[in-house]
Amino acid sequence: MFPRRPLAAWLAGARGGGLLALLANQCRFVTGLRVRRAQQIAQLYGRLYSESSRRVLLGRLWRRLHGRPGHASVLMAALAGVFVWDEERIQEEELQRSINEMKRLEEMSHLFQSSGIRCHLPEPKSQTEGNEDSEDKEQPWEMVMDKKHFKLWRRPITGTHLYQYRVFGTYTDVTPRQFFNVQLDTEYRKKWDALVIKLEVIERDVVSGSEVLHWVTHFPYPMYSRDYVYVRRYSVDQENNMMVLVSRAVEHPSVPESPEFVRVRSYESQMVIRPHKSFDENGFDYLLTYSDNPQTVFPRYCVSWMVSSGMPDFLEKLHMATLKAKNMEIKVKDYIPAKPLEMSSEAKATAQSSERKNEGSCGPARIEYA
């Protein structure tokens, strides 16, 4: 109970902010009650239902709440410890945007035919389709590195001190299939990338083929190691002779933030590969678009230098790992025939049925695909 005060005194206090404070306290009290009630409900369902049943229940609740005001569905999923794929999976539109960027670069390929030319990269479409006034679209690409088989650009990310980077390159001594598979094989990367501390698949979406991964990597001394939780999806379009891999940061209840590492929450990467002939003949072009916020306190030019120098080094390590796998016949999982570009409605229904049967059995210890 609130203490009784004369009405005049109460009104005088309200003029000094007392009324706002009273309303704020009341809101916090009501919100606290609702959160505790939600936790109690989550604990009750946790005792009554298995993990697979909770996933199905939360999926149905999310679909009902989707599109309504507020974030009730996200709160409910977080309380139940469930990752909502309907919200986080990489969509076909995201893959297609990356493919369209590669096609636009190919149309402007005359920009790369003259050695030593200095020019702006053709302006890519905004990430928000149809938004012609996007500020990102107005930012020009600046040439950072120009080599015979490797060109690097950057452009400022509006409202931040960071850059987005874009690489266009060519390899002629390995096949597109080998290069693509080496990027996707997490077990092999632990062998050729000395910076990897941990890299594992957390969960997989059988509908789209998207995967959630947890990646922990060393950073240059004296910085702490960084960890990434991200969703990735790959696709191979054999009809149009194109391969694409898209990744972006997400939150996952199975991987809470650790005090041992600095969590990178802003991360995006799109890789598109165009074979010169076929997937199994040497020679291809690739387009890599990349950005992240490594959460450093260093000035902008220091971060830019680290990324600008680190990206070519990483791509060269990836290239050498591909050559090693090719020449020494190291077994690398073949991802190309495993997933078509699109999935029919009948196939999706079958996959969803299979998912319902196997829910709760896709923990890291049982995943065999990567």
N, C-alpha and C positions, 0 to 999 in steps of 0.2 A: 504494500500500500504506500502511496505517496503521502508525505506529510501535508497536513491541512495548512493552507495559507490564505490570508485575506485575498479576495479577488483583486483588489487594487494593487497589492504587492505582487501578485502573480503576473498581472498585466505589465507592471513596471519591469519585472524581470524578463518578460518576453521581449520587451523592446531592446534589451541588452543581449539577446541571443538565447535566453532561457527556453523559449518555445521551440526553437530549432533543435536545441540540445535534447529537449524532452522527446520530440518526434524521432530524433536519431536513435536515442536509447530504446524507444519502443520498437523501431524497425529492427534494430540489432536483436532485441529479445525475441521478436516473432521469427526472424530469419534463423536464429539459433535453434528455436524449437523445431522448425521445419527440417533443418539439417540433421538434428539428432533423430527426428522421426524417420527421415530417409535412411540414416545409418541403421536404425533398428530394423526397418523393413528389409534392407539389404542383408543384414545378418540372419534374419528369419529365413529369407529365401535361400541364403547360403547353406543353412542347415537342412532345408526341405528338398532342395533341388541340386542335381549334379551340375558341373561346369557347363556341359553341353546344353542342358535344359535352360540354364541362365542365359546362355548366348542366344538361343532361340527366342526366349521371352524378351530380352533387351532389344533384339532386332525388331520384334513386332512393336514394342513400345516406341522405339526410335522412329519407325516409319509413321506411326500415328501422330507423333509430336513434331515431325519434320515440317518446317515451313511455318510453324506457329511462333509467336513472339517469345523471346527469352531463350535460355540455354538449358531448359529442363532436361532434354535428352542427353546432353553432354554431361551434366551433373549426375544423372542417373547411371550412365555408363561408367563414369569414374568411380562412383560409389560401389558398383558391382564388380569393378575390375575387368571390364570387357572392352575390347577394341572394336569399334563400330566401323566395319568395312564400307557400309553404304556412304559414310561420310568421308573416308580417307583413301579409298582405292584410287589409283590413277586411271582416268577415263580415256576412252578412245580419242576424244578431242585433244587431249594433251599430247598424245603420240602424234596425231596428225599435224598439230602445229609445228612440231619439230621437223617432221618430214617436209612440210611446206617451206620452212626456212632453208633447208638444203636445196630444194628445187629452185628457190629464188636465187640462191648463190650460184647454182649451176647456170642459170639464165644469164647471170652477170659474170660468167667465167672469164670473159676477156680482161677483167680487172687483174687477173692473176697471171696473164700470159707474158707480160713484160716484166723482166727481172728488175728489182729495185724501185718499182713504181710506188709512190706514196699517195694514198687516197683513202677516203672514208668507205667503210663497209656499207653496202646497201642497207637502208633502214629496214629492220624487221618489223613485222606487225606487232601491235601491242598484245600483251598477254590477255587483255580483256578484249575479246572480239567485238568489233563494231565501235569501239571507242576511239574515234579519230583524233580527239583532243588530248590523248594521254600524254603526260609530261615525259614518260620514258621514251616515247616515240621521237620527241624533239631532241633528245640527246644524241650527238654524233659519236660514231665509233672512231677511236684514235689508234693509229698503228703503233704498236709497241715493239714488235719484232718481225723482221721480214727476211726469211731464209728461203732457199730454193724449194724445199718440200715442207715448209712450216711457216705459217703466218699467224700472228697473235695481235688481237685488238682488245681494247677495253673501252668502257664508257661509264660515267658516274651513275650511281643509283640515286635517284632523286630523294632528297631528304636525309641522306646518310653521308658518311665519310668513305664509303666503300665503292668498289667498282664491280661491274659485271664483265666477264672475260669471254672471248670467243676465239677459238682456234680452228683454222682450216688447214688440213695437212694431207699428205699422201705417203703411202708405203707401197713398195713394189716387190718386196722380198718375202712377204707372208701372205696368206690367204685371208679374206674377210672372215671366214668361218673360224679360223684359228684365233684371230684378234678379238673377235666377239666373244668366243668361249672363254678365253683367258680372263677377260674383264668380269665375267659372271661367276666363274668358279672360285668361291670363297676359300675353299681348302687350299687350292694352288696359290692364291694370293698370299696366304700366310707364309709361304715358302719363299716367294720372290720379293716381297715387300717387307724390308726389315723394320719399317716404321709401325707395322701393325702389332698392336698389343692383343686385341681381341676382335674377331669378326665372325658373327654367326647370324643365321636366319632365326628370327623369333616366331614368326607366324606367316602363313601363306593363305591367300584368298583363292579358292578353287574356281570362283566365277570368272575373275579377270586375269588371274595369274600374278597379281601383284604380291610382293613379298615385303615384310618388315624386317630390317636388319639392324643390329647393334654393332657399331664400329668404334673401336678405341684406338687412337693413334698417337705416337710420340710427336711432340712439337719441338722446334729448336730450343736449346737451352738459352735462358733459364725459365722458359715458359712451362706451365703445367701441360700434361697430356690432355688432349681433347677427346670427347666422345660424341658420336652422332647416332641418333635413332632416326632412320629414314625408310620410306617406302619406295620400292623400285618396281618397274614393270618393263619388260622387253617385248619386242614383237619383230617378226620377220615376214616381210612381204615378198615372197619369191616371184610373184607375178610382175611386180614393179621393180624387182632387183634392189631392195632397200632393207636396211636393218636399223632398229632404233632402240635406245635404252634411256628411260627417263627416271630420275630420282628426285625426291624432295623430303625435307625434314618433317617428322610427325612426332606426336606424343604417344607412348604406349604404356599401359598400366604395368606390364611385366618388367619394364626397365625404368625405374625411378631414378632421379638424378642422384649421382654419387659424389660425396665430398672429395674423392680421390681425383676426379677429373672435372674439367670445365665443359659443360654441356653446350654444344653448338646448336642453336634452335633455328637458325636461318641458313638454309642450304638448298641449292637447286643445281641439277646437272642434267643436261640433255646431250646424248651422243647419237649421231646419225652416220651410218656407213653406207657408201655407195660403191659396190664392186665395179671394177673396170670391165670385167667380163662376167664371171660367175662367182658364186660363194666359195668354190674350191679351186680357183686359179689365182695365182699371185697378182696383187695389185688392187688398190681401192683408194678412194678419197674418204675423208671423215670430217665431220663438223662437230665440235664440242663447244657448248655454251655452259658457263659455270659461274656461280656466285655463292658466297657464304659469308657469315659474320663470325670470325674466329674469336671474338670477345677478348681482344688485346687492348692494351693501353698505349701501344706504340702509335706514333703519328701516321697519318694517311700514307705518306710516301714510303714509310718502312713496310707497312702491310702490303702496299702495291708491289714493292720490290720483292718481298717474300713470295707472293703469289706468282708474279711474272717470271721469276726464276724457278720456282718450284714446279710450276705446271709443265714446262718443257722437260724437266728432269723426270717427273712422274711418267710422262708419255714415252720417254726414252726407255725407262725401266719396264714399262708395259710392253714396248716393242721388243726389247731384249728377252723378256720372259716368253713372248710368243715365239721368237726364234728358237729359244732353248727348248720349248715344248715341241716344236716342229723337228728340230735336228736330233734331239735325244729321244723323240717319240714318248715324251711324258704323257701319261694318260690324263686328259682333261675332258670333263663332261661336255657332251655335245648338246647344246640347248636349242639348236635351230629347228629340228623337226618336232620338238616337243610341244610347240604352241602355235596355232594358226593366228593370223592377224585378227580375225573376227571369229566369234563363237555364235553358232545358230541358236535360236530360241529353244529348240529341242535339246541341244547340247547343254545349254545353260540349265534347263530343267533337270537334266540328268545329273549335272554337277551339283546343283543345289540339293537334290535328293541324296547324293553321295555324301555331301557335307553334313547333312542332318544325321546320317548314319555314323559318321566318323568324327563328329564334334568331340572336342576334348582329347583327341589322340594326335594332335599335330604339334606337340611340344618339341623343343629343339633336339631332344635326344632321339626323336623318331623321324625327323625330317631327313630324307635321303637324296633330295634333289640338288642340294648345294652345300 
